[in-house]
Amino acid sequence: MVLDAIFDGIFNPSEMRIRDSQKFTQACHNTNRLLTQLSKQLSREDYALVEDLTNELLNSCDEECKQHFEYGFASGMLLMCEAQQLYATKLQK
């Protein structure tokens, strides 16, 4: 159950949705390939900047995923409440 997974702390939507995504897997492969190439071509100081940039991009993507999840979850809850209210109104008539 989803509620059990949330309670147990093992529910991580940002990991769940990409496990079988070929597009995500390819993007990770391409990123690693480019980072390896840059590590060979740049000085240590310059490559440290590339690593910092990569980490910040990952952090911003993670935050974006969290915000989308929260918005989608809240929207779903509001939709369920609205449907329940409509159903209760029909029962009262």
N, C-alpha and C positions, 0 to 999 in steps of 0.2 A: 504494500500500500504506500502511496505517496506520503501520507501524513506520518507513517512510521519512519520512512526514509528521512523526511525533514527533521523529525524529532531526534533521530539517531545521528544526524549530521552527515549522512552519506548521500544526500540528494544534492547533486551539483549539476544544474541544467546546462551550464556552459560546457561541460564535458560530455554530457549525455547526447547532445544533438549532433556531434561531429564525429563520433566513433567510426561510422561507416561512410563518411563523405570523401569521395575520391578527390573532389575539388580542394577540400581542406588538406588532405594528405599531400597532394601535389604542391600546394602553396607552401606547406612546411618544408617539403623537400627542396623546392626552389630557394626558399629563404636560407636554409642551411648551406646549400651550394654557394649562394652568393656571399654569405658570411665567411665561408671558408676561403673563397677567392679573395675577398677583401682583406682577410687576416694575413694573407701572403703578400699582398701588394702594398698595404699601408704600414706606416710606422706604428709602434705600440701605442703611442699617444693618440694618433688619429683613429686607430681601431678601437681604443677605449671609448672614444666619442660615438663611434658606430654602435658599440654595445649599449651605451647609455641611451642612444636614440631608439634602438630596438626594444629595450626594456620599457621605455616610456610609451612606445606604440602598443606593446602588449598590455600595459596597464590601462591605457585608454580604451583598447578593445574590450578588455575584461569589464571595465566600468560601463561601457556601452551595452554589453550583453546583460549585465545586471539590471540596468535601467529598462531595457526592453522587456526583460522577464518580469520585473515588478509592474510595469505598465500593463503587460498582457495578463498577468495574474489578477491585478486589480480590476481590469476591464471584464474579465471572466466572472469574477465575483459579483460585480455590479449587474452583469447580464443575468446571472442566476437569481439575484434578489429581485430584479424586475420581472422575470418569468414567474417567480413564486408569488409576487404581489398580484400579477395578472390572473394567475390561477386561483388565488384566494378570492379575488374580486368576482370571478365567474362563479365560484362556489356559493358566494353570498347572494347572488341574484336568483 
